[in-house]
């Protein structure tokens, strides 16, 4: 009888991967033992799961029930029956809260369900179990060191995976609130996680979608300071500073950088030429435009003139931006030409003010007045040279 029990245990143990729950000695002459023998002998995965379910229904209090439950959880994960994996995991962890593998299986099932809340829950639970396993002291018995090392390494790898799970699910989930929740869970778990940097832009965009603009700006500022060159982040920060009349030097630096970045940026795959041209021109134009207007307000007229000339063709079609760009170009050229009555600068100033005056905008009336003043101040054209 003893040899029969050992053979049965070996047969069962080879059917599935290593487990935490141990299979007790089995009496194959009892109904429970015979059911276990059937499970061990069954080669069809679906039928094996049916036999396991039947065993758990009839022998729920049997000493082998937890072992069977663990095997069924693994089997249902392979079969893609994720709800059953999670149900089994909850029962197992109620008895053994530190079971890292079972928690990990529940996390994988949550990923399979594409359920962000469940991924968050089981990522937390799996990480807690893995960290506890990784903190087990090194055994004094030399023969146990190798096993301990393997267990600790496995726990550490699982813990790292729980971070990846939050990140990967966050990239896939369309709901911005869920994306925000997953990013912040990862940040709280490990502020130095290698996945946080890759998750920052999607997190920022989710904050924008959720109208959490102050938080989005703070995230973008930090990312830009760390070297991130994402154009959406840059534009949001520049626009915030520009409208609040804050950090003018940053507006100029980032605005110019954004314009240069977008001007040189290649079209991404999957985007039509028309759509890319519109986005590229808009982003670059806004960057140069805000930088140039700010330079004008700083009385940096040479710089303002150069920057706004870059912006002008890019904002074509946006009358509000175009009118203000023309107005500030007129201002810059007037300020550069007026002291010495430089006809070239004043002619440019007159041209830009006339163009601005032709557009209905808050600058239209002032541009007309400016044009009238410049016309009176404009030196006469030099006489044409006579042909010999």
Buried (B, 14 or more C-beta within 10 A) or exposed (E): EEEBBEEBBEBBBEBBEEBBBEBBEBBBEEEBBEBBBBBBEBEEEEEBBBBBBEBBEEBEEBEBBBBBBBBBBBBBBEBEBBEBBBBBBEBBBEEBEBBBBBBBBBBBBBBBBEBBEBBBBBBBBBBBBBBEBBEEEEEEEEEEEEEBEEBBEBBBEBBBBBBBBBBBBBEBBEEBEBBBBBBBBBBEBBEEBEBBEEBBBBBBBBBBBBEBEEBBBBBBBEBBEEEBEBBBBBBBBBBBBBEEEEBBEBBBEBBBBBBBBBBEBEEEEEEEEEEBEEBBBBBBBBBBBBBBBBBBBBEBBEBBBBBBBBBBEBBEEBEEBBBBBBBBBBBBBBBBBBEEEBBEBBBBBBBBBBBBBEBEBEBBEBBBEBBEBBEEBBEEEEEEEEEE
